[in-house]
Amino acid sequence: MFLKRALVTLILGPLALVVIYFGGPVYVILISGILLLATIEYARMMQLLQRSISLWVLMPLVLLQWIVGQWASLQSSVPALAVGIFVAMVYALWLYERNKSNQVTADWMAMIGGVMLMGWLGGHFFLIRSLPQNAWQWTMLAMLGTWIADSGAYLVGKFLAGKIILGRHPLSPRLSPNKTIEGYLGGVFFAVIVVGIVAYYIEFSLVAALILAIIVSAISPLGDLAISLLKREANVKDSGTMLPGHGGALDRIDSLIWSVTMGYYLALLIG
């Protein structure tokens, strides 16, 4: 599993960095395709949880958030999100009135979750790459920090915790007992080191890069755990089978969604 996971990362990692650097239509198409697959996987998991969720309703609402994220502005994304939540509510009420569901609140929350996670938060993949200054640097470092943190946590937790590093303390005993606090801290450490080095060579603010690395490496495992909770409830190991050793599209972006979102707002804050 580790070799398969590492091989896929070595092949796709550099390709992803090239796409991020050049941006443009290729970036938009690639991100849109991944988010599309992730949305389908999310809907399937909700259906396994007996939630009445329709892709015919969810997908246009998600697309609306992406379009606003790519061609409009942050200010426009708030009304778009409000529209998504309202339509999700109307859909849930329609299900109830048609006697198609007796759990209208759960169905509404499932739709809102899809709109916010896949749509509004997913739209930040486009917002961060459309920043007026240092767009590709912010995007690349946010994603790179997440990937390094994930790999660093895996290596430290699996091969060092309890051996070279004394102690092995579960990060989330019930949900993901294999994840350790030692691995979590190791992921943060490696992310800070690698992002700092890369920032130096691409002439990006070292202070901004280190703050970004700490934030994304600290929050990204929590995004992964949140999707793990959904998978546990739906009784599935992976959200899909898009990449060998990596699971589905949702498995790949569950952390990145939060990283690019936080990276975008950090960029706005720092300027």
VENTAPE-V838813 format. One record per pair of residues at least 6 apart in sequence whose ideal C-beta (glycine too) atoms are under 8 Angstrom apart, sorted by sequence separation. I is the first residue (numbers start at 1). J is the second residue. If there is no record, write none. Layout:
# VENTAPE-V838813
I,J ; I,J
This chain:
# VENTAPE-V838813
47,53 ; 95,101 ; 96,102 ; 101,107 ; 129,135 ; 161,167 ; 162,168 ; 198,204 ; 199,205 ; 200,206 ; 231,237 ; 241,247 ; 242,248 ; 246,252 ; 19,26 ; 20,27 ; 46,53 ; 128,135 ; 129,136 ; 131,138 ; 161,168 ; 170,177 ; 172,179 ; 199,206 ; 231,238 ; 240,247 ; 241,248 ; 242,249 ; 19,27 ; 68,76 ; 69,77 ; 72,80 ; 96,104 ; 171,179 ; 231,239 ; 239,247 ; 240,248 ; 68,77 ; 92,101 ; 95,104 ; 156,165 ; 170,179 ; 171,180 ; 199,208 ; 238,247 ; 239,248 ; 240,249 ; 243,252 ; 43,53 ; 128,138 ; 129,139 ; 170,180 ; 171,181 ; 196,206 ; 199,209 ; 237,247 ; 238,248 ; 239,249 ; 240,250 ; 242,252 ; 19,30 ; 43,54 ; 93,104 ; 128,139 ; 157,168 ; 169,180 ; 170,181 ; 198,209 ; 199,210 ; 239,250 ; 240,251 ; 43,55 ; 65,77 ; 68,80 ; 92,104 ; 95,107 ; 168,180 ; 169,181 ; 171,183 ; 227,239 ; 239,251 ; 92,105 ; 169,182 ; 171,184 ; 196,209 ; 238,251 ; 128,142 ; 168,182 ; 195,209 ; 196,210 ; 40,55 ; 43,58 ; 65,80 ; 92,107 ; 167,182 ; 195,210 ; 39,55 ; 64,80 ; 65,81 ; 91,107 ; 92,108 ; 91,108 ; 165,182 ; 195,212 ; 196,213 ; 192,210 ; 195,213 ; 39,58 ; 64,83 ; 65,84 ; 89,108 ; 92,111 ; 161,180 ; 194,213 ; 39,59 ; 64,84 ; 88,108 ; 91,111 ; 158,178 ; 162,182 ; 157,178 ; 161,182 ; 165,186 ; 192,213 ; 61,83 ; 62,84 ; 157,179 ; 160,182 ; 161,183 ; 191,213 ; 192,214 ; 36,59 ; 39,62 ; 61,84 ; 88,111 ; 157,180 ; 191,214 ; 227,250 ; 88,112 ; 156,180 ; 227,251 ; 157,182 ; 158,183 ; 161,186 ; 188,213 ; 191,216 ; 192,217 ; 61,87 ; 153,179 ; 156,182 ; 157,183 ; 160,186 ; 188,214 ; 191,217 ; 35,62 ; 61,88 ; 85,112 ; 88,115 ; 156,183 ; 157,184 ; 227,254 ; 84,112 ; 155,183 ; 226,254 ; 154,183 ; 156,185 ; 157,186 ; 188,217 ; 57,87 ; 85,115 ; 153,183 ; 156,186 ; 187,217 ; 188,218 ; 224,254 ; 35,66 ; 57,88 ; 84,115 ; 152,183 ; 153,184 ; 155,186 ; 156,187 ; 223,254 ; 224,255 ; 84,116 ; 223,255 ; 153,186 ; 154,187 ; 223,256 ; 32,66 ; 57,91 ; 81,115 ; 152,186 ; 153,187 ; 156,190 ; 187,221 ; 221,255 ; 223,257 ; 81,116 ; 84,119 ; 152,187 ; 220,255 ; 223,258 ; 84,120 ; 151,187 ; 152,188 ; 220,256 ; 222,258 ; 223,259 ; 54,91 ; 150,187 ; 152,189 ; 184,221 ; 81,119 ; 149,187 ; 152,190 ; 220,258 ; 81,120 ; 148,187 ; 149,188 ; 151,190 ; 152,191 ; 219,258 ; 220,259 ; 80,120 ; 219,259 ; 149,190 ; 28,70 ; 148,190 ; 149,191 ; 179,221 ; 216,258 ; 52,95 ; 77,120 ; 148,191 ; 216,259 ; 219,262 ; 146,191 ; 77,123 ; 145,191 ; 148,194 ; 179,225 ; 216,262 ; 148,195 ; 215,262 ; 216,263 ; 52,100 ; 215,263 ; 52,101 ; 145,194 ; 176,225 ; 61,111 ; 65,115 ; 77,127 ; 144,194 ; 145,195 ; 171,221 ; 175,225 ; 52,103 ; 144,195 ; 212,263 ; 215,266 ; 51,103 ; 62,114 ; 176,228 ; 50,103 ; 58,111 ; 61,114 ; 62,115 ; 65,118 ; 66,119 ; 69,122 ; 70,123 ; 74,127 ; 172,225 ; 175,228 ; 53,107 ; 57,111 ; 61,115 ; 65,119 ; 69,123 ; 141,195 ; 144,198 ; 175,229 ; 212,266 ; 51,106 ; 52,107 ; 64,119 ; 65,120 ; 68,123 ; 69,124 ; 211,266 ; 51,107 ; 58,114 ; 62,118 ; 63,119 ; 66,122 ; 69,125 ; 70,126 ; 53,110 ; 58,115 ; 62,119 ; 65,122 ; 66,123 ; 69,126 ; 141,198 ; 175,232 ; 52,110 ; 53,111 ; 61,119 ; 65,123 ; 69,127 ; 140,198 ; 141,199 ; 208,266 ; 51,110 ; 211,270 ; 58,118 ; 62,122 ; 66,126 ; 70,130 ; 49,110 ; 53,114 ; 137,199 ; 208,270 ; 141,204 ; 46,110 ; 137,202 ; 205,270 ; 46,113 ; 137,204 ; 145,212 ; 149,216 ; 46,114 ; 141,209 ; 145,213 ; 149,217 ; 153,221 ; 148,217 ; 134,204 ; 142,212 ; 146,216 ; 150,220 ; 42,113 ; 43,114 ; 141,212 ; 145,216 ; 146,217 ; 149,220 ; 150,221 ; 42,114 ; 141,213 ; 145,217 ; 149,221 ; 138,212 ; 142,216 ; 146,220 ; 150,224 ; 39,114 ; 42,117 ; 145,220 ; 42,118 ; 39,118 ; 38,118 ; 35,118 ; 38,122 ; 35,122 ; 35,125 ; 31,125 ; 31,126 ; 28,126 ; 27,129 ; 150,255 ; 23,129 ; 20,129 ; 146,255 ; 146,256 ; 23,135 ; 23,136 ; 143,256 ; 146,259 ; 142,256 ; 145,259 ; 21,136 ; 20,136 ; 143,259 ; 142,259 ; 143,260 ; 142,260 ; 20,139 ; 21,140 ; 20,140 ; 142,262 ; 139,260 ; 142,263 ; 141,263 ; 17,140 ; 20,143 ; 139,263 ; 138,263 ; 138,264 ; 16,143 ; 17,144 ; 138,267 ; 122,253 ; 125,256 ; 125,257 ; 128,260 ; 124,257 ; 131,264 ; 134,267 ; 13,147 ; 122,257 ; 125,260 ; 128,263 ; 121,257 ; 124,260 ; 128,264 ; 131,267 ; 121,258 ; 124,261 ; 127,264 ; 9,147 ; 133,271 ; 128,267 ; 117,257 ; 121,261 ; 124,264 ; 9,151 ; 2,154 ; 2,158 ; 49,230 ; 49,233 ; 45,230 ; 49,234 ; 45,231 ; 48,234 ; 48,235 ; 42,230 ; 46,234 ; 48,236 ; 45,234 ; 45,236 ; 45,239 ; 74,268 ; 42,239 ; 41,239 ; 41,240 ; 38,239 ; 37,240 ; 37,242 ; 41,248 ; 41,249 ; 42,250 ; 41,250 ; 38,248 ; 37,248 ; 38,249 ; 37,249 ; 38,250 ; 37,250 ; 35,249 ; 38,252 ; 34,249 ; 38,253 ; 34,252 ; 35,253 ; 34,253 ; 12,243 ; 8,243 ; 8,244 ; 8,245 ; 9,246 ; 7,245 ; 8,246 ; 5,244 ; 4,244 ; 5,245 ; 4,245 ; 5,246 ; 2,245 ; 1,245
